[in-house]
């Protein structure tokens, strides 16, 4: 505003360019600042209007109010706002009709709904906010034109911006016409309901949570595809449909609790499996005619594996005797007769042989920081970078696979993660970090000679390999106390905060004898159950037995 009223045209050009750059980067670099500015009446649209107003002031100070170029520039800017309003209206409705359907599906036939292909994302995302940047053409053109004595440049910019906005409207109009049939949300829900009823599902995996937690449901997909009963996946968050792993099973996402509880397609379900404890579980638990089972997303000694909320389910399925004992010891209201040991079917692909090779491979797979600061589960904050630095110095090959939620709550965990990533990037060569879903954790198990991890389900799952493992003792507890508190560490090497034990542990890998092998075999049976019958057979039998029980109950039989 100062450079416009002075007027200082070239200074205005520089300040406006910096302002545009700041507006473009703020949502990515400082998203909270955007919210604060909106609350004090300096939202995105208003900031663009302020720049445009300053441009008009600059033009009128230099060109004069009677200049036809100034009048044309002002008219062009007002027309541009009107055109953007039309485009934003179209984008708003297209987002609601196409991208915010009352039900989202995978592997469910929705051809009868004639859902049109989505319009270009750039024209509907942010409901047209990107097209606000079209005013760079009249603002930049007017500022440079005034400074250089080319009065018509701003008008040319406004005309070009109007032409681009008009083209966007022309592109969206056919999409708007085709998508209008989706306005009837009841029709959409009814069709999905009809398709699911035709499938006649018998077992449901219900899941709700943040998009980062999709792995908790994905780990059960292959198992459910192999059971005798017809299974369906029920989700609650729209984005979860795309985050979920590959599956041939029907997937439905119904965000509205009211829609879910009125969804008749699930009436045939007799067994519902829950992989996490979240508030939205109540919507499914309220539906009659089915028995609920908490299967979790991994057995561990962490508090999540004996959460008091778990007592709301009809059954709790654990991998082995250790899972049962946790609930008995915790006394959180879960009755022993409601706990069944069904194994961990997902572990079938884990190799029981060491990879061999001239160089030993160590997998470092820390857990995340959790929701509380006083549990001392994750090593990534206080020990992680030191562990990786020591491993690199020892000459072993390092694979780093952090928990998907690392840094989700605590910035210190995110900082530790970044330090480790930087070290591995500098080391290069054969070392690698695995931060995405691929390769899978179990594939990393098969590459490793030794695991270093925290108290988590990773430790229990790794025992299926029979290979040696290390558990971090972040709080520095005495060994006897630590192993009594965390039974999954009973056959582990413990690693304290100072890492004094690490050289001896690495040296142990080179020795032909494995003094802990017997203890690991015994602990494996305790944590994961017996090898025979295999876990898939036991899990399938548990599903069938509970289905028969629920079906008999639903039909009024004893």
SEDREN-750195 format. One line per field, with one value per residue (C-alpha): residue number from 1; residue in one letter; chain; x, y, z. Coordinates in Angstrom, 1 decimal. Example, Ala and Ser with C-alpha at 12.3 -4.5 7.8 and 13.67 -1.06 7.14 Angstrom:
<rs>
i <- (1_2)
aa <- (A_S)
ch <- (A_A)
u <- (12.3_13.7)
v <- (-4.5_-1.1)
w <- (7.8_7.1)
</rs>
This chain:
<rs>
i <- (1_2_3_4_5_6_7_8_9_10_11_12_13_14_15_16_17_18_19_20_21_22_23_24_25_26_27_28_29_30_31_32_33_34_35_36_37_38_39_40_41_42_43_44_45_46_47_48_49_50_51_52_53_54_55_56_57_58_59_60_61_62_63_64_65_66_67_68_69_70_71_72_73_74_75_76_77_78_79_80_81_82_83_84_85_86_87_88_89_90_91_92_93_94_95_96_97_98_99_100_101_102_103_104_105_106_107_108_109_110_111_112_113_114_115_116_117_118_119_120_121_122_123_124_125_126_127_128_129_130_131_132_133_134_135_136_137_138_139_140_141_142_143_144_145_146_147_148_149_150_151_152_153_154_155_156_157_158_159_160_161_162_163_164_165_166_167_168_169_170_171_172_173_174_175_176_177_178_179_180_181_182_183_184_185_186_187_188_189_190_191_192_193_194_195_196_197_198_199_200_201_202_203_204_205_206_207_208_209_210_211_212_213_214_215_216_217_218_219_220_221_222_223_224_225_226_227_228_229_230_231_232_233_234_235_236_237_238_239_240_241_242_243_244_245_246_247_248_249_250_251_252_253_254_255_256_257_258_259_260_261_262_263_264_265_266_267_268_269_270_271_272_273_274_275_276_277_278_279_280_281_282_283_284_285_286_287_288_289_290_291_292_293_294_295_296_297_298_299_300_301_302_303_304_305_306_307_308_309_310_311_312_313_314_315_316_317_318_319_320_321_322_323_324_325_326_327_328_329_330_331_332_333_334_335_336_337_338_339_340_341_342_343_344_345_346_347_348_349_350_351_352_353_354_355_356_357_358_359_360_361_362_363_364_365_366_367_368_369_370_371_372_373_374_375_376_377_378_379_380_381_382_383_384_385_386_387_388_389_390_391_392_393_394_395_396_397_398_399_400_401_402_403_404_405_406_407_408_409_410_411_412_413_414_415_416_417_418_419_420_421_422_423_424_425_426_427_428_429_430_431_432_433_434_435_436_437_438_439_440_441_442_443_444_445_446_447_448_449_450_451_452_453_454_455_456_457_458_459_460_461_462_463_464_465_466_467_468_469_470_471_472_473_474_475_476_477_478_479_480_481_482_483_484_485_486_487_488_489_490_491_492_493_494_495_496_497_498_499_500_501_502_503_504_505_506_507_508_509_510_511_512_513_514_515_516_517_518_519_520_521_522_523_524_525_526_527_528_529_530_531_532_533_534_535_536_537_538_539_540_541_542_543_544_545_546_547_548_549_550_551_552_553_554_555_556_557_558)
aa <- (X_X_X_X_X_X_X_X_X_X_X_X_X_X_X_X_X_X_X_X_X_X_X_X_X_X_X_X_X_X_X_X_X_X_X_X_X_X_X_X_X_X_X_X_X_X_X_X_X_X_X_X_X_X_X_X_X_X_X_X_X_X_X_X_X_X_X_X_X_X_X_X_X_X_X_X_X_X_X_X_X_X_X_X_X_X_X_X_X_X_X_X_X_X_X_X_X_X_X_X_X_X_X_X_X_X_X_X_X_X_X_X_X_X_X_X_X_X_X_X_X_X_X_X_X_X_X_X_X_X_X_X_X_X_X_X_X_X_X_X_X_X_X_X_X_X_X_X_X_X_X_X_X_X_X_X_X_X_X_X_X_X_X_X_X_X_X_X_X_X_X_X_X_X_X_X_X_X_X_X_X_X_X_X_X_X_X_X_X_X_X_X_X_X_X_X_X_X_X_X_X_X_X_X_X_X_X_X_X_X_X_X_X_X_X_X_X_X_X_X_X_X_X_X_X_X_X_X_X_X_X_X_X_X_X_X_X_X_X_X_X_X_X_X_X_X_X_X_X_X_X_X_X_X_X_X_X_X_X_X_X_X_X_X_X_X_X_X_X_X_X_X_X_X_X_X_X_X_X_X_X_X_X_X_X_X_X_X_X_X_X_X_X_X_X_X_X_X_X_X_X_X_X_X_X_X_X_X_X_X_X_X_X_X_X_X_X_X_X_X_X_X_X_X_X_X_X_X_X_X_X_X_X_X_X_X_X_X_X_X_X_X_X_X_X_X_X_X_X_X_X_X_X_X_X_X_X_X_X_X_X_X_X_X_X_X_X_X_X_X_X_X_X_X_X_X_X_X_X_X_X_X_X_X_X_X_X_X_X_X_X_X_X_X_X_X_X_X_X_X_X_X_X_X_X_X_X_X_X_X_X_X_X_X_X_X_X_X_X_X_X_X_X_X_X_X_X_X_X_X_X_X_X_X_X_X_X_X_X_X_X_X_X_X_X_X_X_X_X_X_X_X_X_X_X_X_X_X_X_X_X_X_X_X_X_X_X_X_X_X_X_X_X_X_X_X_X_X_X_X_X_X_X_X_X_X_X_X_X_X_X_X_X_X_X_X_X_X_X_X_X_X_X_X_X_X_X_X_X_X_X_X_X_X_X_X_X_X_X_X_X_X_X_X_X_X_X_X_X_X_X_X_X_X_X_X_X_X_X_X_X_X_X_X_X_X_X_X_X_X_X_X_X_X_X_X_X_X)
ch <- (A_A_A_A_A_A_A_A_A_A_A_A_A_A_A_A_A_A_A_A_A_A_A_A_A_A_A_A_A_A_A_A_A_A_A_A_A_A_A_A_A_A_A_A_A_A_A_A_A_A_A_A_A_A_A_A_A_A_A_A_A_A_A_A_A_A_A_A_A_A_A_A_A_A_A_A_A_A_A_A_A_A_A_A_A_A_A_A_A_A_A_A_A_A_A_A_A_A_A_A_A_A_A_A_A_A_A_A_A_A_A_A_A_A_A_A_A_A_A_A_A_A_A_A_A_A_A_A_A_A_A_A_A_A_A_A_A_A_A_A_A_A_A_A_A_A_A_A_A_A_A_A_A_A_A_A_A_A_A_A_A_A_A_A_A_A_A_A_A_A_A_A_A_A_A_A_A_A_A_A_A_A_A_A_A_A_A_A_A_A_A_A_A_A_A_A_A_A_A_A_A_A_A_A_A_A_A_A_A_A_A_A_A_A_A_A_A_A_A_A_A_A_A_A_A_A_A_A_A_A_A_A_A_A_A_A_A_A_A_A_A_A_A_A_A_A_A_A_A_A_A_A_A_A_A_A_A_A_A_A_A_A_A_A_A_A_A_A_A_A_A_A_A_A_A_A_A_A_A_A_A_A_A_A_A_A_A_A_A_A_A_A_A_A_A_A_A_A_A_A_A_A_A_A_A_A_A_A_A_A_A_A_A_A_A_A_A_A_A_A_A_A_A_A_A_A_A_A_A_A_A_A_A_A_A_A_A_A_A_A_A_A_A_A_A_A_A_A_A_A_A_A_A_A_A_A_A_A_A_A_A_A_A_A_A_A_A_A_A_A_A_A_A_A_A_A_A_A_A_A_A_A_A_A_A_A_A_A_A_A_A_A_A_A_A_A_A_A_A_A_A_A_A_A_A_A_A_A_A_A_A_A_A_A_A_A_A_A_A_A_A_A_A_A_A_A_A_A_A_A_A_A_A_A_A_A_A_A_A_A_A_A_A_A_A_A_A_A_A_A_A_A_A_A_A_A_A_A_A_A_A_A_A_A_A_A_A_A_A_A_A_A_A_A_A_A_A_A_A_A_A_A_A_A_A_A_A_A_A_A_A_A_A_A_A_A_A_A_A_A_A_A_A_A_A_A_A_A_A_A_A_A_A_A_A_A_A_A_A_A_A_A_A_A_A_A_A_A_A_A_A_A_A_A_A_A_A_A_A_A_A_A_A_A_A_A_A_A_A_A_A_A_A_A_A_A_A_A)
u <- (0.0_2.9_4.7_1.3_0.5_4.1_4.1_7.2_6.2_9.4_9.3_5.7_6.7_9.2_6.9_4.0_6.2_7.4_3.8_2.6_5.5_4.7_1.0_2.0_4.3_2.5_0.0_3.0_5.5_3.3_-0.2_-1.2_-0.5_-3.2_-5.7_-4.6_-4.8_-8.3_-9.4_-8.2_-10.0_-7.0_-8.0_-6.7_-9.3_-9.0_-5.2_-5.6_-8.2_-5.8_-3.1_-5.6_-6.8_-3.2_-2.6_-5.6_-4.3_-0.9_-2.6_-4.8_-1.8_0.3_-2.3_-5.0_-8.7_-9.7_-7.4_-9.3_-6.6_-7.2_-11.0_-10.6_-8.2_-10.7_-13.5_-11.3_-10.5_-14.1_-15.2_-12.4_-13.8_-17.2_-15.9_-14.0_-17.2_-18.9_-16.0_-15.8_-19.6_-19.2_-16.1_-18.0_-20.9_-18.7_-16.6_-19.8_-21.4_-18.4_-15.7_-18.0_-20.3_-22.2_-20.5_-17.1_-16.3_-13.8_-14.6_-18.3_-20.2_-21.5_-21.9_-25.6_-25.0_-23.2_-20.6_-18.8_-15.0_-13.8_-12.9_-9.3_-8.2_-6.6_-10.0_-11.9_-9.3_-9.4_-12.7_-10.9_-8.4_-5.6_-7.4_-7.0_-3.5_-4.8_-4.7_-0.9_-1.6_-3.4_-1.5_1.9_1.0_-0.3_2.7_5.3_3.3_3.1_6.8_7.8_5.3_3.3_-0.2_-2.2_-0.2_-2.4_-5.6_-4.0_-3.2_-6.8_-8.2_-5.9_-6.9_-10.6_-10.0_-8.3_-11.1_-13.8_-12.0_-12.1_-15.9_-16.4_-14.4_-16.4_-19.9_-20.2_-18.9_-21.5_-24.3_-23.2_-22.6_-25.9_-27.5_-25.4_-27.2_-29.6_-27.5_-30.3_-30.2_-26.4_-26.7_-29.5_-27.6_-24.5_-26.8_-28.3_-24.9_-23.7_-26.9_-26.4_-22.9_-24.5_-21.4_-20.9_-17.8_-16.8_-13.5_-14.4_-11.8_-11.6_-8.7_-6.2_-5.0_-1.5_-3.0_-4.3_-1.6_-3.5_-6.3_-4.2_-2.3_-5.6_-6.7_-4.9_-6.0_-9.6_-9.4_-8.5_-11.2_-14.3_-16.8_-17.6_-15.8_-16.3_-14.2_-16.1_-14.3_-15.3_-12.8_-13.0_-9.3_-8.8_-10.2_-7.1_-4.7_-5.9_-3.6_-4.6_-7.5_-10.1_-12.6_-15.5_-14.6_-17.2_-16.6_-19.7_-18.6_-21.9_-22.8_-26.5_-26.0_-24.0_-26.6_-29.3_-27.3_-29.2_-26.4_-24.6_-27.6_-26.2_-22.9_-22.6_-19.0_-17.4_-13.6_-12.1_-8.5_-8.3_-10.0_-11.5_-14.6_-16.4_-16.5_-19.6_-21.6_-20.9_-21.2_-24.7_-25.9_-27.8_-27.3_-23.5_-20.8_-17.9_-14.3_-11.2_-8.3_-6.0_-3.1_-0.3_0.3_2.8_3.5_2.5_-0.5_-2.5_-2.6_-4.6_-6.7_-9.7_-11.9_-11.5_-14.1_-16.8_-16.3_-17.9_-14.6_-10.9_-8.6_-4.9_-2.0_-0.9_-0.9_1.0_-1.9_-4.3_-1.9_-1.7_-5.4_-5.4_-2.6_-4.0_-7.5_-9.1_-12.5_-11.8_-13.0_-10.7_-13.4_-13.9_-10.2_-9.3_-5.8_-5.9_-2.3_-0.9_-1.7_0.2_3.5_3.5_5.9_8.6_11.8_13.4_16.9_19.6_20.3_24.0_26.5_29.8_28.2_25.8_22.5_20.9_17.3_16.5_12.7_11.8_8.2_6.5_6.3_2.7_0.2_2.0_5.5_6.0_5.9_9.5_8.7_10.3_14.1_14.2_14.3_17.1_18.9_18.0_20.7_23.3_22.3_22.5_25.8_27.3_26.0_27.5_30.8_30.8_30.7_27.3_24.7_21.8_18.1_16.1_12.3_10.5_6.9_4.5_3.3_6.9_6.8_3.0_2.8_6.2_8.6_11.5_10.7_10.5_13.9_15.5_14.1_15.5_19.0_18.9_17.8_20.6_23.2_22.1_22.0_25.6_26.7_25.1_26.0_24.3_22.4_18.8_15.8_12.3_9.7_6.9_4.7_7.1_9.1_6.9_8.3_8.3_10.5_12.9_12.8_13.9_16.9_18.1_20.5_19.5_16.6_16.9_13.5_11.5_8.7_6.1_4.4_7.5_9.4_6.7_6.4_10.2_10.2_8.5_11.9_13.8_16.7_18.3_16.9_17.6_15.1_16.0_15.8_15.2_14.5_17.6_15.6_17.4_17.3_15.2_12.6_12.5_11.9_9.3_7.4_7.8_7.7_8.4_11.9_12.6_14.8_16.3_19.6_18.9_20.4_20.7_20.7_24.6_24.8_27.5_26.1_26.1_29.7_29.3_25.9_27.4_30.3_27.7_26.5_29.9_29.9_28.7_26.9_23.6_23.1_19.7_18.1_16.3_14.9_13.6_11.8_10.1_9.1_7.8_5.3_4.2_3.8_2.4_1.0_1.9_3.1_0.5_-2.2_-1.0_-2.3_-4.4_-6.2_-6.8_-8.0_-10.4_-11.8_-12.4_-14.3_-16.4_-17.2_-18.2_-20.2_-22.2_-22.8_-24.0_-26.2_-27.8_-28.3_-29.8_-32.3_-33.4_-31.6_-29.7)
v <- (0.0_2.4_1.7_2.3_5.6_7.0_5.9_3.6_1.3_-0.9_-1.2_-2.2_-5.0_-6.4_-6.3_-7.8_-10.7_-11.4_-11.3_-13.8_-16.1_-15.9_-16.7_-19.7_-21.2_-20.4_-23.4_-25.8_-24.1_-22.6_-24.0_-22.6_-19.1_-19.4_-20.2_-17.3_-14.8_-16.0_-15.5_-11.9_-11.2_-11.5_-14.7_-15.9_-14.1_-10.8_-10.8_-11.1_-8.3_-6.1_-6.7_-5.9_-2.7_-1.6_-2.2_0.0_2.7_2.6_2.8_5.8_7.7_7.3_7.2_9.4_8.6_9.7_7.2_4.7_2.1_2.6_2.2_-0.9_-2.4_-1.8_-3.3_-6.3_-7.1_-6.9_-9.2_-11.6_-11.9_-12.6_-15.3_-16.9_-16.9_-18.9_-21.4_-21.8_-22.5_-25.3_-26.7_-26.7_-28.7_-31.1_-31.8_-32.5_-34.7_-36.6_-36.5_-36.5_-39.3_-40.8_-44.1_-44.9_-48.4_-50.7_-54.0_-53.1_-52.7_-49.1_-48.9_-48.4_-45.0_-43.8_-42.0_-39.6_-39.3_-36.5_-33.2_-32.0_-31.7_-28.3_-26.9_-28.2_-28.7_-26.0_-25.0_-22.8_-21.2_-21.9_-19.7_-16.7_-16.6_-15.6_-12.0_-12.2_-11.3_-8.0_-7.1_-7.9_-6.5_-3.2_-2.8_-3.4_-1.4_1.6_1.4_0.9_3.4_0.7_1.6_-1.1_-4.1_-4.4_-4.5_-7.2_-9.2_-8.9_-10.0_-13.0_-14.0_-13.6_-15.9_-18.6_-18.4_-18.6_-21.7_-23.3_-22.7_-24.2_-27.3_-27.7_-27.2_-30.7_-32.3_-30.4_-31.6_-35.2_-35.2_-33.7_-37.2_-37.9_-35.2_-37.8_-39.2_-41.6_-43.2_-43.6_-45.3_-47.5_-48.8_-49.6_-51.2_-53.3_-54.5_-55.4_-57.4_-59.3_-60.3_-61.4_-60.8_-63.0_-61.5_-57.8_-56.1_-52.7_-50.0_-46.3_-44.1_-41.6_-42.2_-43.0_-46.0_-47.8_-50.4_-51.7_-52.8_-53.8_-56.4_-58.5_-58.3_-61.4_-63.4_-62.5_-63.3_-66.9_-67.7_-69.8_-67.1_-64.2_-61.1_-57.4_-54.4_-51.5_-48.2_-44.8_-42.2_-41.5_-41.2_-44.6_-46.4_-45.3_-45.9_-49.5_-52.2_-54.3_-56.8_-58.6_-58.3_-55.7_-52.5_-49.9_-46.6_-45.0_-41.8_-41.0_-42.9_-42.5_-44.0_-46.9_-47.8_-47.7_-49.7_-53.0_-54.6_-55.5_-57.3_-60.7_-60.1_-62.4_-61.7_-58.3_-57.9_-54.7_-53.9_-50.8_-49.2_-45.9_-43.9_-44.6_-48.3_-47.6_-47.2_-50.8_-52.2_-50.9_-53.0_-56.1_-59.7_-60.0_-60.9_-58.5_-59.5_-57.4_-58.7_-55.7_-55.0_-56.9_-58.6_-56.8_-55.9_-52.3_-51.0_-50.9_-54.7_-54.8_-51.6_-51.4_-50.4_-54.0_-55.3_-53.9_-56.7_-60.1_-61.8_-60.9_-62.9_-63.0_-64.9_-67.1_-67.7_-64.4_-62.4_-64.2_-63.6_-59.9_-59.5_-61.6_-59.6_-56.2_-56.9_-54.5_-56.2_-58.7_-62.1_-65.1_-67.1_-64.4_-64.7_-67.1_-67.9_-67.9_-67.3_-64.7_-65.9_-63.0_-64.5_-67.5_-65.8_-65.1_-67.1_-69.1_-69.1_-66.3_-64.6_-65.5_-63.5_-61.9_-58.9_-59.2_-57.2_-55.5_-54.3_-51.3_-51.0_-48.6_-48.1_-44.7_-42.2_-43.2_-40.9_-40.4_-39.3_-41.6_-45.0_-45.2_-47.4_-45.7_-45.5_-43.1_-39.9_-40.7_-43.7_-44.0_-41.8_-43.3_-46.8_-46.2_-44.4_-47.3_-49.9_-48.0_-47.8_-51.5_-52.4_-54.2_-53.4_-51.4_-51.5_-48.8_-49.2_-46.8_-47.1_-45.4_-43.0_-41.9_-38.1_-38.1_-36.5_-35.6_-33.3_-34.9_-38.2_-36.6_-35.0_-38.3_-39.8_-37.1_-37.5_-41.3_-40.7_-38.2_-40.6_-43.4_-41.1_-40.1_-43.7_-44.7_-48.1_-51.2_-49.5_-48.6_-46.9_-48.1_-45.5_-46.5_-49.7_-51.5_-53.5_-54.9_-55.3_-59.1_-58.8_-56.8_-59.6_-62.0_-59.8_-59.4_-61.4_-59.4_-57.2_-54.1_-52.9_-51.5_-53.1_-53.5_-56.2_-56.1_-58.1_-60.8_-61.1_-61.4_-64.4_-66.3_-66.2_-67.8_-65.3_-63.3_-59.9_-56.9_-54.9_-51.4_-50.7_-46.9_-46.3_-48.3_-50.7_-53.7_-56.7_-58.9_-56.1_-55.3_-58.9_-59.5_-56.3_-57.2_-61.0_-60.6_-59.5_-62.7_-64.2_-60.9_-59.1_-55.9_-52.6_-49.8_-46.1_-46.0_-48.8_-50.6_-54.0_-53.4_-54.4_-57.8_-58.3_-57.7_-60.0_-62.7_-62.7_-64.0_-67.0_-70.4_-71.3_-69.5_-69.8_-68.1_-70.2_-72.6_-69.7_-68.1_-71.3_-71.6_-67.9_-68.1_-70.8_-68.7_-65.5_-66.8_-70.2_-73.7_-74.4_-77.1_-76.6_-73.6_-70.1_-69.8_-73.0_-71.9_-68.4_-69.8_-72.3_-69.5_-67.5_-70.4_-71.4_-67.8_-67.4_-70.6_-69.3_-65.9_-67.4_-69.7_-66.7_-64.6_-67.3_-67.8_-71.2_-72.1)
w <- (0.0_0.8_-2.5_-4.3_-2.7_-2.8_-5.7_-6.2_-9.1_-9.2_-5.4_-5.7_-8.2_-5.7_-2.7_-4.6_-5.8_-2.3_-1.1_-3.7_-2.8_0.9_0.2_-1.9_0.6_3.9_3.7_3.4_5.7_8.4_8.1_11.5_10.3_7.7_10.4_12.6_9.7_8.9_12.5_12.4_9.1_6.9_5.1_1.7_-0.4_1.4_1.0_-2.8_-2.7_-0.8_-3.4_-6.2_-4.4_-3.9_-7.7_-8.5_-6.2_-7.9_-11.3_-10.3_-8.8_-11.9_-14.7_-13.2_-12.5_-16.0_-17.8_-19.9_-19.1_-15.4_-15.9_-18.0_-15.4_-12.6_-14.6_-15.6_-11.9_-10.9_-13.7_-12.8_-9.3_-10.7_-13.1_-10.2_-8.1_-10.9_-11.1_-7.3_-7.2_-9.8_-8.0_-4.6_-5.9_-7.9_-4.8_-2.8_-5.5_-6.8_-4.1_-1.0_-1.9_1.1_0.5_-1.1_-2.3_-3.8_-5.5_-5.4_-8.7_-8.9_-12.7_-12.4_-10.7_-13.8_-11.7_-14.1_-14.2_-12.0_-13.5_-13.5_-9.9_-10.4_-11.2_-8.1_-5.4_-2.7_-4.4_-6.9_-4.6_-7.1_-9.6_-7.2_-8.5_-11.9_-10.6_-10.9_-14.6_-14.1_-10.9_-12.3_-15.7_-14.2_-11.9_-14.5_-17.1_-14.9_-14.0_-17.7_-19.1_-20.9_-19.7_-21.4_-19.9_-16.9_-19.0_-21.2_-18.1_-16.9_-20.3_-20.3_-16.7_-17.7_-20.7_-18.6_-15.9_-18.6_-20.1_-16.7_-16.4_-19.9_-18.9_-15.6_-17.0_-18.7_-15.5_-13.5_-15.8_-15.6_-11.9_-11.0_-10.9_-7.8_-5.8_-4.5_-1.7_-0.7_-4.1_-3.8_-0.4_-1.5_-4.5_-2.4_0.1_-2.7_-4.0_-0.5_0.3_-3.0_-1.7_1.6_3.8_6.9_8.5_8.7_9.5_10.9_11.0_11.8_12.4_11.0_7.5_8.8_10.7_7.6_8.1_11.1_8.9_5.9_7.9_8.1_4.4_3.2_6.2_5.7_2.0_3.0_5.6_4.7_5.4_3.0_4.4_3.9_5.0_6.6_6.9_8.2_6.7_3.0_2.5_4.1_1.0_-1.1_1.8_2.4_1.0_-2.1_-1.6_-3.7_-0.8_-1.0_0.7_1.8_3.5_5.2_7.0_8.5_11.7_10.9_7.4_8.9_11.5_8.8_6.3_5.8_3.7_6.9_8.4_7.4_9.2_12.2_13.2_13.3_13.8_15.3_14.7_16.9_19.8_18.6_19.5_16.2_17.0_18.9_15.7_14.7_18.2_18.4_15.4_16.5_15.3_15.3_17.8_18.2_18.4_19.2_17.1_17.4_15.1_16.9_20.2_22.4_26.0_25.4_27.3_24.1_24.2_27.4_27.1_29.4_26.5_25.2_27.6_25.4_22.9_23.1_22.4_22.5_20.2_21.0_19.4_22.3_26.1_26.7_25.4_27.7_30.7_30.0_30.5_33.6_35.1_34.1_35.5_33.2_33.0_30.2_31.4_30.8_29.2_26.6_25.4_22.7_21.4_17.6_16.5_14.1_10.5_9.0_10.1_7.7_5.2_7.7_7.0_9.8_8.3_8.5_5.2_5.2_3.2_4.2_6.0_8.9_8.5_11.5_11.3_13.5_13.8_16.7_17.7_17.8_20.7_21.7_23.2_26.6_27.6_30.6_29.0_27.8_24.8_21.9_21.6_18.7_20.8_23.2_21.7_18.0_16.3_18.7_17.8_14.1_14.4_16.5_14.0_11.0_12.9_13.6_10.0_9.8_7.1_8.5_7.6_9.3_9.3_11.7_12.9_10.4_13.1_14.2_14.9_14.7_18.2_19.5_17.4_19.3_17.6_14.2_14.9_15.8_12.7_10.5_12.1_11.3_7.7_7.3_8.7_6.4_3.4_4.1_4.6_1.3_-0.2_1.1_4.0_3.5_5.1_4.6_5.4_3.1_3.1_0.8_1.4_4.1_7.6_7.3_4.2_6.2_8.8_6.2_5.2_8.8_11.0_14.1_15.1_17.4_18.4_21.3_23.3_20.6_18.4_16.1_18.8_19.1_15.3_14.9_17.2_14.4_12.6_15.5_15.0_17.8_18.7_20.9_23.0_24.0_27.7_27.4_31.1_32.2_34.4_36.0_33.7_35.9_36.5_32.8_31.7_34.3_33.2_29.5_28.9_25.1_26.1_28.0_25.3_24.1_24.6_26.4_25.3_27.8_27.1_27.0_24.5_26.5_25.5_21.8_20.9_22.6_20.9_17.5_18.3_19.3_15.7_14.5_16.8_15.6_18.8_19.6_23.4_23.3_20.5_23.0_25.0_21.8_20.7_24.1_24.1_20.6_21.6_24.6_22.6_19.3_20.1_18.9_15.3_14.9_13.9_12.0_12.9_9.7_10.6_14.1_13.1_10.5_13.0_15.5_12.9_11.9_15.5_16.4_13.3_14.1_17.6_16.4_13.7_16.3_18.6_15.9_14.9_18.5_19.0_22.1)
</rs>
